[in-house]
Amino acid sequence: MPSPNFPIPAGSIGVILPPMAPGALGVHSLRTNGTTKLPTFGSTEQIVADCQAAEAAGASAIWATDHLFWRQPTLECLTACVVAATATSHAVLGTCVLQLPLRSPAVVAKQVAALQVLSGGRFVLGVGVGSHPGEYGRAGVDYATRGRRLDKGIAALRAAWTHAGEDYRLAPALPAPVWVGGASPAAIERAATLGDGWVPLFLDPPTFASRLAQVRDLRSAAGGDPAELAAAVVMVAHVDADEQRARERGTGWLAALYGIAPKAFARHLVAGPATLVADAAHRYLSSGATHVVVLVAADHPMEHFTALMEAAAPASRKTRAAVPHFATSGASV
């Protein structure tokens, strides 16, 4: 049975759920005749359809992004994961990544424990600090303290899940692997010393391999086992037979998402035919990644993801075996 740190099969590919409503980039509210209209991504039916399409395509994991305050309407990530749990049977579910400094660790610990129950132990908690001061300001949290808050938050999560002998206990207390996002020196050290896994964004395969070596060296120096660290990476992609069109549409979508010029994403986007994108995913796996998280830079990501997985077959199809449940011995219920 695999380590709880590796609930996702090694050499596998997963996908991020649509972070917002199709066509909602730059739209702060959708109103018809004075009545607020729910965006299409806000429907249970759409989330279920996306999750089932991802699982059918061979996704070993389905991820949700996190923003409390953002330019476009977004769903709360843990709530989306609950719906995803009801729509899937074997894909791991996770956050990529939840900004823990913006939340109460005790509340998150309870929510994650509930998700572990509802998903049958298929949840991974990805955490990070984020990079948007305005979001922290709206949440009333000091942006300058986000790193320290995350370190303390991870410790508080583990303490809440290890409640032996306490009068007031978190029940059920089913822990989840904690994967740390980010590629900064602080994030690398945090992943090495506090995390069960590492999941950076905007790194090409050679840079990912180099920084993964740093993570493993730091983990070893701290007395940990580098082999017990899950190593994932986020790959941003847009699939289109016309490579130039794929690049223009993908960078344009990312620019609208982040409010930054398209050229800022040119070197981070994998764009082109499905075979080209699949080859890029395999390069990440060859560089040491145990799992590739695909962020599709398009309104309808499952169309792109399905094409990618078909091009990546048969290797990707091997990841569709059922994922064993996490061990829960000693947990109070």
Summary of the structure (lengths in Angstrom):
residues: 333
radius of gyration: 19.1
end to end distance: 23.4
largest distance: 62.4
contacts: 1123
relative contact order: 0.16
helix: 46%
strand: 16%
